[in-house]
């Protein structure tokens, strides 16, 4: 199946096509999302004060179902508003920022 983006030939705004969604994820709203440079990891930040780091299978267009394919990081004490994988080290470093302090 894979994740593919289709180009429309029509003029004007087109409805969005959902390529990936999950039934459960954060307990709050997602404020930010970042892909690792190689596309194998996805990070999301939320107003539930957590960052979720997930392995992403591009061929199946899905988050890995294996135990351990998702990690919840709880170092923020406020809304996580930004997350970014560093391109300088091949995506091994994830930087997050938001309201409040980090532990």
C-alpha positions as CSV (number, residue, x, y, z in Angstrom):
1,X,0.0,0.0,0.0
2,X,2.5,2.7,1.1
3,X,2.0,6.4,1.7
4,X,1.5,8.2,-1.5
5,X,0.4,11.8,-2.2
6,X,-1.8,12.2,-5.3
7,X,-1.7,15.4,-7.4
8,X,-5.0,16.8,-8.5
9,X,-5.3,18.5,-11.9
10,X,-8.4,20.6,-10.9
11,X,-8.1,24.3,-10.0
12,X,-9.0,25.7,-6.7
13,X,-9.1,24.2,-3.1
14,X,-9.5,20.5,-2.8
15,X,-10.6,18.5,0.2
16,X,-7.8,17.0,2.3
17,X,-7.1,13.2,2.0
18,X,-6.4,11.4,5.2
19,X,-3.4,9.1,4.7
20,X,-2.8,8.1,8.3
21,X,-4.8,8.3,11.5
22,X,-5.0,6.6,14.9
23,X,-7.9,5.9,17.1
24,X,-5.9,6.6,20.3
25,X,-2.8,8.6,20.8
26,X,-2.4,11.6,23.2
27,X,-4.9,12.5,25.9
28,X,-5.0,16.0,24.7
29,X,-4.6,18.0,21.4
30,X,-1.5,17.5,19.3
31,X,0.4,20.8,18.9
32,X,3.4,19.6,16.9
33,X,4.7,16.8,14.8
34,X,8.2,16.0,13.4
35,X,9.5,13.2,11.1
36,X,13.1,11.9,11.5
37,X,15.2,12.7,8.4
38,X,15.0,9.1,7.2
39,X,11.2,8.9,7.8
40,X,11.5,6.0,10.2
41,X,10.4,7.9,13.4
42,X,7.5,10.2,14.1
43,X,7.4,12.5,17.2
44,X,4.3,14.4,18.4
45,X,3.9,16.9,21.2
46,X,0.7,17.6,23.1
47,X,-1.1,19.7,25.7
48,X,-1.2,16.5,27.8
49,X,2.5,17.4,28.6
50,X,3.9,14.4,26.7
51,X,6.0,13.7,23.6
52,X,5.3,10.4,21.8
53,X,8.0,8.9,19.8
54,X,6.9,6.2,17.3
55,X,8.5,3.9,14.8
56,X,6.8,4.5,11.4
57,X,6.5,1.8,8.7
58,X,6.4,3.8,5.4
59,X,5.5,0.7,3.3
60,X,2.4,0.0,5.4
61,X,1.8,3.7,6.2
62,X,1.3,2.8,9.8
63,X,2.9,3.1,13.2
64,X,4.6,-0.2,14.2
65,X,2.4,-2.5,16.1
66,X,5.2,-4.2,18.0
67,X,5.6,-3.7,21.7
68,X,8.2,-1.0,22.2
69,X,7.5,0.7,18.9
70,X,6.1,3.7,20.8
71,X,7.6,5.6,23.7
72,X,6.0,8.2,25.8
73,X,8.3,10.9,27.1
74,X,7.1,12.8,30.2
75,X,9.8,15.4,30.9
76,X,7.6,18.5,30.3
77,X,5.3,20.1,32.9
78,X,3.4,22.1,30.4
79,X,2.1,22.0,26.8
80,X,4.7,20.7,24.3
81,X,4.5,23.2,21.4
82,X,7.4,22.3,19.2
83,X,9.5,19.2,18.3
84,X,12.3,18.8,15.8
85,X,14.7,16.0,14.8
86,X,18.2,17.3,14.2
87,X,19.4,16.9,10.6
88,X,23.0,17.4,11.8
89,X,23.4,14.0,13.4
90,X,21.1,12.0,11.1
91,X,18.0,12.5,13.3
92,X,19.4,10.9,16.5
93,X,18.6,14.0,18.5
94,X,15.0,15.2,19.1
95,X,14.6,18.7,20.5
96,X,11.3,19.7,22.2
97,X,10.0,23.0,23.6
98,X,6.9,24.3,25.3
99,X,5.3,26.0,28.2
100,X,6.7,25.4,31.7
101,X,9.9,23.6,32.7
102,X,11.5,20.3,31.7
103,X,12.7,17.8,34.3
